[in-house]
Every structure is written in C-alpha cells, then in structure tokens.
Amino acid sequence: MTDLQFSWELSGSGWATCRITDGPSERKDIVSYCTDALADVLHGVAGLYGPNPVHRFSFDLEPAEVRWVLRSMGSDVRISIYRFPDMSASFDVNDDDGTLVWTSTQNRSALSHAVIDAAQSVLRLHGEEGYRAKWVQHPFPVAALQDLRRLHLRDDACSNQHDIAVS
C-alpha cells in the first residue's frame, strides 16, 4: 500500500479538478458539472460498506467520460479508471471497452478517509452557498458526505472524527 491522496478543487463555473494519487502514479481530470460528480464519488465509496462488491460512477469531461470502478476485495479496494472518448456513446459499453488509464489497490479505510477529507475541504473553503454558486447544477452533497462519514467511523475504527462543518 502507498500514500493515497484524493483532491477535489472547484476551478471555475461548473468545473472541478479531480486528482487521485497513490504515490508512484497519479490521475487528474477536469470534470464537468453535467453530473453530480462529487456526490457520485461519495455514494460510490459509501457503497463499499454494503453487500455489493462493485460500484461504478462516471465523470463527464465534455465530451469524454472517465468511469471509476471500485471493486471490494476484503478490506481492500481495487480502483480502476477507464476513459471513453464520448460520454453520450458509452452508456451501454463494458468497462473493458474503455482505456484503462489508472489503477491502484488501497485499503477501504484509506480511500474513505481521503475522499471524506477532500469533500470536507471543499465545504470548508466554499460553504454550501459558494459551492452551489461555482458548481451551478447541484448543491453540495451534505447528506452523502455525512453517510460516508458515518459508515467509515462505524466500520473502519478511524480515530479522526472527520467533523463536518456545514455552513
């Protein structure tokens, strides 16, 4: 296992920079507000605490798509990111029809911790109103963040309480 880092930075009206790194490798995408992307990340990671071993979500890069596939493997998660040339044409295609652009295996607790911290940083920096003003189409996903936090604290014995500052 390596040092997993995840960040989400709003970069203009309707755009965010999503970055994930495990130390030796990094993936960075400029994500559009055409989907509720940050909420999708939070829901996808929260899903790892349930019985379904595979969770998928996609980011619209206008026009391309990146599809994240999270696969539970015991206490670890295999993160695979696939790129497709056109979001509107990739709904009915298999993951393997895309190009695998990044992969890493991480502890579920480390992934949850990194995603929670990134979302909390966005909320602290922008607040709910500021997030909505920049992301435009969708409000800050407070409930999804609270749900992931609750599951992470319950099942991963994390000592950081990940206090959520809601404004």
N, C-alpha and C positions, 0 to 999 in steps of 0.2 A: 504494500500500500504506500501511496505517496501523499504529498500535501495537496489535498483537494481545495480549490478555491472556485467560487462562483460569484459573479457580479452581474448586476442589472443597473444600467445607467440610462436615464432618460436623456435623449440627445436631440432635442427639438420637438416640434409639434408632431406627435404621432410616431415617433421613432425612439427606439431604445437599443443600446449596445449590450448584448448578452455575451458573457465571456465565461468559459469554464476551462480550468487547467488542473492537471494532476502533477505538475512539476515538469516532467520531460516533454509533455505535449499540451497544446492549447487549441481551443476552438473559439472563434469570435464571429458573431453575426450581427448585422444591423437589422433589427426586427421591426416590422410594421404593426401599426395599431389595428389592422384589419381583423386580427383575432385578439382575444383577451389573453395575451401571451403569458403575462406574469401569473395570472390566475391558473392558467393551464399547467405551468410548471409546479405551482403549489399543489394543485389537485393530483397531478401525476405522481409526485413524490409521496403525498399522503396516501395514495392508493397502494403503495408498497407495504403498508401496515395491515392490509386486508388479505383475503384469500386468493385474489387473482395475482398470479406471478408476473404478468406482463402489463405494462402501461405505456401508452403512446400519446404524444401530443406533438403538434406541428406549429412552426412559426412561418408566417408569410414574410418573405423577403422582397416581394413585389418585383418580378413575378415568380421567383424561385421559392422553393419550400425547403426547410430543414425539418426533418422528423426525428424526434427523440424517442428511443425505445429503451425503457427501463425494465430489466429482467431480474427478478429476485432469484438469488442463489444462496439460500440460507440467510446468514446475516449480511451477506454482500449483495451488491447490485452491479450488474453489467450495464453500463451506459453506452449505447450505440447511437450515433447521429448520422443520419443519411440525408443526402442532398438530392433534390429533384429539380429539374430545370423550370417547371411550371406548376405552381400551386393548384391552378384550376384543372390541370390534367392528371393530377397524381392521387386523387381520392380512391380510386379503385385499383391501385397498384400495390404490389407487395413491397415490403421494406427492401428486399434484395434487388428490386428493380431500380433503386436509387444507388447513389455512390456513397459508400461508407467513408465518411470524412473525419470521424473521431470516435475513439472507443477507449474505455477505461473500466476497470473493476474497482469498486470502492465499497467501503463499509456503509451500510444504510444510515447509520447514525451520523457519520461524517458528511454524507450527502445532504441529509435533512438539516443538519447544523449549518452547513454552508448556505443552503437555499433560504433558511429562516433568517440568518444574519443579513443576507443580501436584501431580502424583502424589507426587513426592519430598517435597514439603512436608507432605502428609498423612501419609506414612510417618514422617517425622522427628517430627512433632507427636504422633502416636498410637502409633507402633510397630505391629507386626503384631498383637500381642495386644489392644492398645487399639482398633485398627481393627475387629477381629472383635467385640469387646465392643459397640461402637457400631453397626456395620453389621449385625450379628447373622447374617444368612443366608449371607454369603460372606466368605472370608478376603481379606486384602489381595492384589491381583493382582501379586505379585512377578515371576513369570515373564513376564507381559505387559509390565510396565514394563521389564524387562531386555531383552526382544526389541525393543521400540520404541527404546530407547536404543541398542542395537547397530546397528539399521538406520539410525537418524539419524546416528550417528557415522560409519558406513561410507559413506553416500551423500550426506550434506549438508555434509561438511567443517566441522562445528561445532567451534569451539575449546574450548567448555565440555565437560568430560568427563562432566558430569551424574552424579557419583558417587552410587551408590545405597546409602544407609545402611539395612541390613536389621537389625532387632532381633529 
